[in-house]
Amino acid sequence: MVVESTITCPSCRHQAVETMPTDACLFFYACTGCGEELRPLKGDCCVFCPFGSVPCPPIPAARLKVS
């Protein structure tokens, strides 16, 4: 399971590699470039879903359980 994701800020396009929690969702993230507070988009469980380079850990884990 991949636990690192590159978050891209939609405002300033700054990118940062972050470690995703495997047991919780991250609802808020402050961009390290411009300081904007990122929040999940409607229908997303965490900030990694819309702004990260890989799905958050609960998404792949759910897919494994279904298979």
URSULSUL-V217326 format. One line per field, one symbol per residue. ss: DSSP state (H for helix, E for strand, L for the rest). Layout:
ss = ???
//
This chain:
ss = LLLEEEEELLLLLLEEEEELLLLLLLLEEELLLLLLEEELLLLLLLHHHHHLLLLLHHHHHHHHHHL
//
